[in-house]
Amino acid sequence: MKLLNLFTFVSAIGLTLAQCPNYLKSCGGACYSPNEYTCDNGTLCPVNMKSCNGACYSPKEYHCQNGGLVYGPETGNNSPPSNNNGTPTNPATPEGQKPQRDPSIPKKNGKMVIQIDNKTGGAWRDDEIYWVVLGRNQNHELSYLDLNGDLIRADMSLNDATTPRGNRRYASSIIHKLSDRKYVHLPAVESGRMYISYGEPVYITFNEGGYAGPDVNNPTDPNINTLFEYFEFTTESINGTITFHGNTTRVDFFSFPYMIRLMNTDGSYDRWEGDTGSRDEIFNSFKRSVSDPFKTLVDQYRIMAPCKTSFNEGRTYGDYFDDYINTFWSKYSHENLNFQCDAGSFEGHVEGNRMVFRKSGDNRTFFVDKPSTQDVLEGRGAFDRGSSSNPDLTRIELVIEAQLCAAFNRGIATEPSKWRDPSTYYKSNTVYNEYSQFFHNHSVTGKAYGFCYDDVNDQSTLLECGNADILIIDLKW
């Protein structure tokens, strides 16, 4: 997933001041382009963003308070928080439908809380619901989270049991039932992932330097028939408090509905994301509302993302976007494509099997190859390449690729005037990603991670704040 994180520290070309070319400046020993970045208190941030204790943020959406990020624009900034899809900053979800915090859960210094609530209406008992948290510790070592909220370094010695299917060794001690604990304290975790499953656990096998998780495209995988969901997150420890960045995702599949709600310590940040409707309602609505090609994504366990099944290369609908791509290619062989995004203004045209772009105010040239249907749906290949050995050039090419990928999925690739207008998405007479459209339409906020670049123009389910207090997860059925 290509998470374009507002707060992530922005890397630059690792050269000392003496080595910086004339067209670059230095910030804390790193070289940067003043057209792309600003140096704020020794931290590199994209233009129009600021630094708060090393974390970059938009002053139109956040402000820095006591060394931590707080949701809401800076004082004196008259621009309201970004709200591109027309939904309120705090969606008008009835209070009773929002995940509710349990005030009896104790707090721990330097950690936030993950609270998990069984809202399946009796379909699944607490002892039939399992959870696992994996991530990397401060030494970048693969670890798991124990019930005490501590990261324990993982290795192959933890593989102490055998899966009931597939005869694979797995780590049983990292698995927790909801009946064991309905909350856990969360420290700083790099590249975290939480798996939640019904009926049986997600089986994890640790190997040298990594782990084998569920692979629902592998018919021999022991998790193939397990109902599970996951969400991704990173937490940072800043001045003794936790800054949280995370999101629900439909990039791979839908298995069952759930909601998450993130709140900070002083109540100034309170946002939620998740699915609307029961599992049966979502499955039935999907089969009723999408066209025949997308109906093939449904099985008894999941609604799969298109490229995970019948839209992959060599499969029935592996050429689904090809005609649209060719139409786009022909159009911009004869005229220029002009678009704007947060990274600047761009103009490009087709030359053979690639597009050539120039950025306003920049005399360099950027290239993007002609994509395939799979590149569009997965954000891979031509849309995850970057053709240059220069990190700065590659970064800009990846920005262009993300914009193009999002436009194709939303059915507006040949209409760049609509790229920044969510009200126009998924409404054209051309093909588009009906899977992604569906999960936007069945979200409590209208946002979803229906494909990897759904964060383009702020349409993803990303939640993030400083001084994070609690993430509440309501599991539904």
Secondary structure, DSSP 8 states (H G I E B T S, - for coil): -----SSS----B---GGG--TT-EEETTEEE-TTTEEEETTEEEETT-EEETTEEE-TTTEEEETTEEEES--TT--S----TTS--SS----GGGS----TTS---TT-EEEEEEEESTTSS-GGGEEEEEEEE-TT--EEEE-TTS-EEE--GGG--EE-TTT--EE-STT-EETTT-SEEEE--EEEEEEEEEESS----EEETTEEE---TT-TT-TTTT-EEEEEEEEEEEETTEEEEEEE---SSEE-S-EEEEEEETTSS-EEEEEB-S-HHHHHHHHHHHS-HHHHTTB-SS-EE-GGGTTTSTTSTTTTTTHHHHHHHHHHHHHS-EEEEETTEEEEEEEETTEEEEEETT---EEEEE---HHHHHHT-GGGS----SSHHHHHHHHHHHHHHHHHHHTT-TT-GGGTT-GGGTT-SSS---HHHHHHHHTBSSS----STTTTTTT-S--EEESSEEEEEEEEE-
